């Protein structure tokens, strides 16, 4: 990773076993600080957010001048992953990201999905205090500003806080509070491009309930944040992640809700392989006897789960500018399929082929083959294509970088069985990242 230019100009280290010298400035020795965590930038993974509290609603401070003032400060800013730093010392850094997003889908005739569209900017501003090579504290504010429609529903801001511990350097990263939302889920498990901008927790909660007992959680869309505990082990080419994201606390009007994720992958030169498991828990019993709907079993405890197994051979890995990837994925979920019904199991197989040119342009095909050709859910939070019938998909993806700006775009054209029209899905994101030291200090040996 490229180091920060300011530190690169000021710091000159001569390393032995545990020594590092640096040029003094303003009476202090300037040194780059230890790396805490790992900056993992993946094309197509759009969310780069550091959430820190219980699930916020998009309408937080809706229509109030105070919320608009907070958002005016935080617009376009985000807390990126922690950058490279030396082996000792302390420092305070300011970090920022601006991420305009355009998201549009249309599934005419889809039995389980509606068209959706979002246009807006997600951003946070944050401070990162690096205590030593093992501990850092990140704090900031996340904001969302829509460009056009649904302004009152989507505008919002929320505080962020997390503690990051790396007891063995990059090999293990532990986060407490705000989570890194870039898990890298298969889109059948979690639709991460959309989740990077908005989340419909109220809609998902009520999917299992009959309309007359639908719950009011404050209104969708919620801000794209996750809160809880996260462990990431990075032993390249092996990587594993375990996290708990607490989304709702139990109240008299709704159950508690949290999600647990377990991911493991192998990323080799010739093949990629891995598994992903996600469980969503709706539970709690503090108010079960006090509230009629829960006592009568109309809002029951439930645990939707999804398992994904995937394998991607790369037979042209010996070529430098041209690649061929042949992804295969098996998806199985146990999810509520209709209001008032018990959870049911559904599964499917996805086959694909991608031609990758210059690590920037991808032209590919996907085929989704659900069991019995049925249009049923395999996940609560997945791309709606995987809740549809058999389909063939042509996709074009482009990723490029210009200095601190990364631009990614995706177009899916979907030809589904029984559909009279072509479905489509587009995602475009431009991400600007920035970080600068406010204070850096390290004692000379």
C-alpha positions as CSV (number, residue, x, y, z in Angstrom):
1,X,0.0,0.0,0.0
2,X,1.2,3.5,-0.7
3,X,2.2,5.4,2.4
4,X,0.9,8.8,3.3
5,X,2.9,11.4,1.4
6,X,3.3,13.7,4.3
7,X,4.8,11.1,6.6
8,X,6.9,9.8,3.7
9,X,8.5,13.3,3.3
10,X,9.2,13.7,7.0
11,X,10.3,10.3,8.1
12,X,13.5,8.5,7.5
13,X,13.9,5.3,9.4
14,X,17.1,3.2,9.7
15,X,16.0,-0.1,11.1
16,X,18.0,-2.6,13.0
17,X,16.3,-5.3,15.1
18,X,14.2,-2.8,17.1
19,X,15.6,0.7,16.3
20,X,14.2,3.5,14.2
21,X,15.5,7.0,13.8
22,X,13.6,9.9,12.5
23,X,14.2,13.6,11.8
24,X,13.0,15.9,14.6
25,X,10.4,18.6,14.0
26,X,9.1,21.2,16.4
27,X,10.9,19.6,19.2
28,X,9.4,16.2,18.6
29,X,10.8,13.1,16.8
30,X,8.5,12.4,13.9
31,X,7.9,8.7,13.1
32,X,5.4,6.7,11.2
33,X,3.3,4.7,13.5
34,X,2.6,0.9,13.7
35,X,0.1,-0.5,11.3
36,X,-3.2,-1.5,13.1
37,X,-5.3,-3.7,11.0
38,X,-5.2,-4.1,7.2
39,X,-6.6,-1.8,4.5
40,X,-8.5,-4.2,2.1
41,X,-9.8,-2.4,-0.9
42,X,-11.9,-4.7,-3.1
43,X,-13.5,-3.8,-6.4
44,X,-17.2,-4.2,-6.1
45,X,-17.3,-3.9,-2.3
46,X,-18.8,-0.5,-1.9
47,X,-19.4,-0.1,1.8
48,X,-16.4,1.4,3.7
49,X,-18.1,2.5,6.8
50,X,-17.2,2.5,10.5
51,X,-20.5,2.2,12.4
52,X,-20.6,2.3,16.2
53,X,-24.0,2.2,17.9
54,X,-27.4,0.5,17.8
55,X,-29.1,0.5,14.4
56,X,-29.8,4.1,13.4
57,X,-32.8,5.1,11.3
58,X,-32.4,7.2,8.2
59,X,-34.8,9.7,9.6
60,X,-32.7,10.5,12.7
61,X,-33.0,14.3,13.1
62,X,-35.3,14.3,10.0
63,X,-36.1,17.8,9.0
64,X,-34.2,19.4,11.9
65,X,-31.7,22.1,11.4
66,X,-29.3,20.5,14.0
67,X,-29.1,17.3,11.9
68,X,-28.5,19.2,8.8
69,X,-25.7,21.2,10.5
70,X,-24.1,18.0,11.6
71,X,-24.4,16.5,8.2
72,X,-23.0,19.6,6.5
73,X,-19.8,18.9,8.4
74,X,-19.7,15.2,7.8
75,X,-20.9,15.1,4.2
76,X,-18.6,13.0,2.0
77,X,-16.4,11.8,4.7
78,X,-15.6,8.2,5.9
79,X,-13.4,6.4,8.3
80,X,-11.2,4.2,6.1
81,X,-9.2,1.2,7.4
82,X,-6.1,2.0,9.3
83,X,-3.0,2.9,7.3
84,X,0.7,1.8,7.5
85,X,2.6,3.0,10.5
86,X,6.0,2.2,12.2
87,X,6.8,-0.2,15.0
88,X,6.3,2.2,17.9
89,X,5.0,5.6,19.0
90,X,1.6,7.3,19.2
91,X,-0.3,9.6,16.8
92,X,-3.6,11.2,15.9
93,X,-4.9,11.1,12.4
94,X,-7.9,12.6,10.6
95,X,-9.5,10.4,8.0
96,X,-12.2,11.1,5.4
97,X,-14.0,9.5,2.4
98,X,-16.6,10.8,0.0
99,X,-18.6,8.1,-1.7
100,X,-21.3,9.2,-4.2
101,X,-23.5,6.2,-5.2
102,X,-26.0,5.5,-8.0
103,X,-28.0,2.3,-7.6
104,X,-30.9,1.2,-9.8
105,X,-32.8,-2.0,-10.4
106,X,-35.9,-3.0,-12.3
107,X,-37.4,-6.5,-12.1
108,X,-40.7,-6.3,-14.0
109,X,-42.8,-9.4,-13.2
110,X,-40.5,-10.6,-10.4
111,X,-42.7,-12.5,-7.9
112,X,-40.7,-11.4,-4.8
113,X,-39.0,-8.1,-5.6
114,X,-39.8,-4.5,-6.5
115,X,-37.8,-2.0,-8.4
116,X,-35.4,0.1,-6.2
117,X,-33.3,3.1,-6.9
118,X,-30.9,5.2,-4.8
119,X,-28.8,8.2,-5.6
120,X,-26.8,9.9,-2.9
121,X,-23.6,10.3,-1.0
122,X,-22.4,8.3,2.0
123,X,-19.7,9.8,4.0
124,X,-18.0,10.0,7.4
125,X,-15.3,12.0,9.0
126,X,-13.2,10.4,11.7
127,X,-10.3,10.7,14.1
128,X,-7.9,7.8,14.7
129,X,-5.7,7.6,17.8
130,X,-2.9,5.1,17.5
131,X,-1.8,4.2,21.0
132,X,0.8,1.7,20.0
133,X,1.4,-1.1,17.5
134,X,-1.5,-3.1,19.0
135,X,-4.3,-0.6,19.9
136,X,-6.1,2.1,18.1
137,X,-9.3,4.0,18.7
138,X,-11.5,5.4,15.9
139,X,-14.3,7.9,16.4
140,X,-16.4,9.9,13.9
141,X,-19.8,10.6,12.3
142,X,-21.5,8.9,9.4
143,X,-23.9,10.9,7.2
144,X,-26.1,10.2,4.2
145,X,-27.3,12.9,1.7
146,X,-29.7,11.8,-1.1
147,X,-29.4,13.6,-4.4
148,X,-33.0,13.6,-5.5
149,X,-36.1,11.7,-4.3
150,X,-37.0,10.5,-0.8
151,X,-34.9,13.3,0.7
152,X,-36.7,13.4,4.0
153,X,-36.6,9.6,4.3
154,X,-33.0,9.1,3.5
155,X,-31.1,12.0,5.0
156,X,-29.5,11.2,8.3
157,X,-26.3,11.2,10.5
158,X,-25.0,9.0,13.2
159,X,-22.0,8.8,15.6
160,X,-19.3,6.1,15.3
161,X,-16.9,4.6,17.8
162,X,-14.7,1.6,17.8
163,X,-11.6,0.1,19.4
164,X,-9.2,-1.9,17.2
165,X,-6.8,-4.4,18.7
166,X,-4.1,-6.2,16.7
167,X,-2.3,-8.5,19.1
168,X,-0.3,-10.3,16.3
169,X,-0.1,-7.5,13.7
170,X,-2.0,-8.1,10.5
171,X,-2.5,-11.8,11.3
172,X,-5.4,-10.9,13.7
173,X,-7.6,-7.8,13.9
174,X,-10.3,-7.5,16.5
175,X,-12.9,-4.7,16.4
176,X,-15.2,-3.7,19.2
177,X,-18.0,-1.3,18.5
178,X,-18.0,-0.1,14.9
179,X,-17.5,-3.0,12.4
180,X,-15.8,-3.1,9.0
181,X,-18.8,-3.7,6.8
182,X,-16.7,-5.0,3.8
183,X,-17.2,-8.7,4.5
184,X,-17.2,-9.8,0.9
185,X,-20.4,-11.8,1.0
186,X,-21.6,-13.6,-2.1
187,X,-24.5,-11.5,-3.4
188,X,-26.9,-14.3,-2.8
189,X,-26.2,-14.0,0.9
190,X,-26.0,-10.3,1.3
191,X,-26.5,-7.6,-1.4
192,X,-23.5,-5.6,-0.2
193,X,-23.6,-2.9,-3.0
194,X,-27.1,-1.8,-1.8
195,X,-26.2,-2.4,1.8
196,X,-23.5,0.1,1.4
197,X,-26.1,2.8,1.0
198,X,-29.4,1.7,2.7
199,X,-30.9,-1.2,4.6
200,X,-34.6,-2.1,4.9
201,X,-34.7,-3.6,8.4
202,X,-38.4,-2.8,8.9
203,X,-39.4,-4.5,5.6
204,X,-37.4,-7.6,6.4
205,X,-38.8,-7.8,10.0
206,X,-42.4,-7.7,8.6
207,X,-41.8,-10.1,5.8
208,X,-42.6,-13.0,8.3
209,X,-45.7,-11.3,9.7
210,X,-49.2,-10.9,8.5
211,X,-50.0,-7.3,7.4
212,X,-52.4,-6.6,10.3
213,X,-49.6,-7.0,12.9
214,X,-46.8,-5.3,11.0
215,X,-44.2,-3.7,13.3
216,X,-43.2,0.0,13.1
217,X,-39.4,0.2,13.6
218,X,-39.3,3.9,12.6
219,X,-39.2,3.6,8.9
220,X,-36.8,2.4,6.2
221,X,-34.2,2.9,4.9
222,X,-31.8,2.5,7.9
223,X,-28.3,3.9,7.7
224,X,-25.6,1.4,6.5
225,X,-23.9,0.7,9.8
226,X,-23.0,-2.4,11.8
227,X,-22.2,-2.6,15.5
228,X,-20.8,-5.4,17.7
229,X,-17.7,-7.5,17.7
230,X,-15.5,-8.6,14.7
231,X,-12.5,-10.9,14.4
232,X,-10.5,-11.1,11.1
233,X,-7.6,-13.5,10.7
234,X,-5.4,-12.8,7.6
235,X,-2.9,-15.5,6.9
236,X,-2.6,-15.1,3.1
237,X,-3.7,-16.9,1.1
238,X,-6.1,-18.0,3.9
239,X,-8.5,-15.5,5.5
240,X,-11.3,-16.0,8.0
241,X,-13.8,-13.7,9.7
242,X,-16.3,-13.9,12.5
243,X,-18.6,-11.1,13.5
244,X,-21.7,-10.2,15.5
245,X,-23.8,-7.3,14.3
246,X,-26.5,-6.2,16.8
247,X,-29.2,-4.5,14.8
248,X,-32.2,-4.1,17.2
249,X,-32.6,-4.1,21.0
250,X,-35.8,-5.7,22.2
251,X,-38.6,-3.3,23.1
252,X,-42.3,-3.6,24.0
253,X,-43.1,-3.2,20.3
254,X,-40.6,-5.5,18.6
255,X,-38.1,-8.3,19.1
256,X,-34.3,-8.0,19.3
257,X,-32.4,-8.8,16.2
258,X,-28.7,-9.6,15.5
259,X,-26.8,-11.1,12.7
260,X,-23.8,-13.5,13.0
261,X,-21.4,-14.1,10.1
262,X,-18.7,-16.7,9.6
263,X,-16.5,-16.5,6.4
264,X,-13.5,-18.4,5.3
265,X,-11.6,-18.3,2.0
266,X,-8.5,-19.4,0.1
267,X,-7.2,-17.0,-2.6
268,X,-4.5,-18.8,-4.6
269,X,-3.0,-18.0,-8.0
270,X,-5.0,-20.8,-9.8
271,X,-8.1,-21.2,-7.7
272,X,-10.3,-19.4,-5.1
273,X,-12.5,-21.3,-2.7
274,X,-14.4,-20.7,0.4
275,X,-17.5,-20.8,2.5
276,X,-19.9,-18.3,4.1
277,X,-22.5,-18.7,6.8
278,X,-24.9,-16.1,8.0
279,X,-27.5,-16.4,10.7
280,X,-30.1,-13.7,11.6
281,X,-31.8,-14.0,15.0
282,X,-35.1,-12.5,16.0
283,X,-35.6,-13.3,19.7
284,X,-35.7,-12.0,23.2
285,X,-38.3,-12.8,25.9
286,X,-38.3,-9.8,28.2
287,X,-41.6,-8.6,26.9
288,X,-43.1,-11.8,25.5
289,X,-45.7,-12.1,28.3
290,X,-46.5,-8.4,28.3
291,X,-47.3,-8.0,24.6
292,X,-50.2,-9.9,23.1
293,X,-48.7,-10.4,19.6
294,X,-45.7,-12.2,20.9
295,X,-47.6,-14.1,23.6
296,X,-50.0,-15.4,20.9
297,X,-47.1,-16.5,18.7
298,X,-47.9,-14.1,15.9
299,X,-44.4,-12.6,16.1
300,X,-42.4,-15.8,16.8
301,X,-38.7,-16.3,17.4
302,X,-37.0,-17.1,14.2
303,X,-33.5,-17.6,12.8
304,X,-33.1,-17.3,9.0
305,X,-29.8,-18.9,7.9
306,X,-27.9,-19.0,4.7
307,X,-24.9,-21.1,3.6
308,X,-22.7,-20.5,0.5
309,X,-20.0,-22.7,-0.8
310,X,-18.0,-21.4,-3.8
311,X,-15.1,-22.5,-6.0
312,X,-13.5,-20.4,-8.8
313,X,-10.8,-22.0,-11.0
314,X,-8.5,-19.5,-12.8
315,X,-7.0,-21.5,-15.7
316,X,-5.3,-18.5,-17.4
317,X,-3.5,-17.3,-14.3
318,X,-0.1,-17.6,-16.2
319,X,-1.2,-14.6,-18.4
320,X,-0.5,-11.1,-17.2
321,X,-3.2,-8.9,-18.8
322,X,-6.0,-11.5,-19.6
323,X,-7.7,-13.7,-17.1
324,X,-10.5,-16.3,-17.1
325,X,-12.5,-17.2,-14.0
326,X,-15.1,-19.9,-13.8
327,X,-17.1,-19.4,-10.6
328,X,-19.3,-22.1,-9.1
329,X,-21.5,-21.5,-6.0
330,X,-23.9,-23.6,-4.1
331,X,-26.4,-21.6,-2.0
332,X,-28.8,-23.0,0.6
333,X,-31.0,-21.0,2.9
334,X,-33.7,-21.6,5.6
335,X,-35.9,-18.5,5.4
336,X,-39.5,-17.6,5.9
337,X,-41.1,-17.7,2.5
338,X,-44.5,-16.1,3.2
339,X,-46.2,-14.1,6.0
340,X,-47.3,-16.3,8.9
341,X,-45.6,-19.4,7.6
342,X,-42.8,-21.3,9.2
343,X,-39.3,-21.1,7.7
344,X,-38.6,-23.3,4.7
345,X,-35.4,-24.6,3.1
346,X,-34.5,-23.6,-0.5
347,X,-31.3,-24.1,-2.5
348,X,-29.7,-23.4,-5.8
349,X,-26.6,-23.6,-7.9
350,X,-24.9,-20.7,-9.7
351,X,-22.5,-21.2,-12.7
352,X,-20.5,-18.5,-14.3
353,X,-17.6,-17.4,-16.5
354,X,-15.7,-14.1,-16.4
355,X,-13.1,-12.7,-18.8
356,X,-10.9,-10.2,-17.0
357,X,-8.9,-7.7,-19.0
358,X,-6.0,-5.7,-17.5
359,X,-7.5,-6.2,-14.0
360,X,-10.0,-3.5,-14.9
361,X,-12.7,-4.7,-17.2
362,X,-14.8,-7.8,-16.6
363,X,-17.2,-9.3,-19.0
364,X,-19.1,-12.3,-17.7
365,X,-22.1,-14.6,-17.6
366,X,-24.0,-16.1,-14.7
367,X,-26.7,-18.8,-14.6
368,X,-28.9,-19.2,-11.5
369,X,-30.5,-22.6,-11.2
370,X,-32.7,-22.9,-8.1
371,X,-34.1,-26.2,-7.0
372,X,-37.2,-27.1,-9.1
373,X,-36.9,-23.7,-10.8
374,X,-38.9,-22.1,-8.0
375,X,-38.7,-18.5,-7.1
376,X,-38.0,-18.7,-3.3
377,X,-35.8,-16.9,-0.9
378,X,-32.4,-18.3,0.0
379,X,-31.5,-15.3,2.2
380,X,-33.2,-12.4,3.9
381,X,-30.7,-9.9,2.6
382,X,-29.5,-11.2,-0.8
383,X,-29.8,-9.8,-4.3
384,X,-33.4,-10.3,-5.5
385,X,-32.1,-12.2,-8.5
386,X,-31.5,-15.2,-6.2
387,X,-35.1,-15.1,-5.0
388,X,-36.4,-15.4,-8.6
389,X,-36.8,-18.2,-11.1
390,X,-34.1,-19.7,-13.3
391,X,-32.2,-16.9,-15.0
392,X,-29.3,-16.1,-17.3
393,X,-27.3,-13.0,-16.7
394,X,-24.8,-10.9,-18.8
395,X,-22.6,-8.6,-16.7
396,X,-20.1,-5.9,-17.4
397,X,-18.0,-4.5,-14.6
398,X,-15.3,-1.7,-14.7
399,X,-12.9,-0.6,-12.0
400,X,-10.3,2.2,-12.3
401,X,-8.3,4.4,-10.0
402,X,-7.2,8.0,-10.5
403,X,-5.0,9.1,-7.6
404,X,-7.1,9.0,-4.4
405,X,-10.3,8.3,-6.4
406,X,-11.6,4.9,-7.3
407,X,-14.5,4.4,-9.7
408,X,-16.4,1.2,-10.1
409,X,-19.4,0.3,-12.2
410,X,-21.6,-2.8,-12.7
411,X,-24.3,-3.6,-15.2
412,X,-26.4,-6.8,-15.0
413,X,-28.8,-7.7,-17.8
414,X,-31.0,-10.6,-16.5
415,X,-33.1,-13.0,-18.7
416,X,-35.4,-14.8,-16.4
417,X,-37.8,-17.6,-17.1
418,X,-41.4,-16.4,-17.5
419,X,-40.4,-12.7,-17.6
420,X,-41.7,-10.7,-20.5
421,X,-39.0,-8.0,-20.2
422,X,-35.3,-8.0,-19.5
423,X,-34.4,-7.2,-15.8
424,X,-31.5,-5.0,-15.1
425,X,-29.3,-3.8,-12.2
426,X,-26.7,-1.0,-12.2
427,X,-24.3,0.2,-9.5
428,X,-21.9,3.1,-9.9
429,X,-19.7,4.3,-7.1
430,X,-16.9,6.9,-6.9
431,X,-14.8,6.7,-3.7
432,X,-12.4,9.4,-2.6
433,X,-10.2,8.6,0.4
434,X,-8.0,10.9,2.4
435,X,-5.9,10.7,5.6
436,X,-3.5,13.2,7.3
437,X,-1.6,13.2,10.5
438,X,-2.6,15.8,13.1
439,X,0.1,14.7,15.7
440,X,2.8,12.1,15.6
441,X,5.3,11.5,18.3
442,X,7.8,8.7,19.1
443,X,10.7,8.7,21.6
444,X,14.1,8.2,20.1
445,X,15.9,5.0,21.2
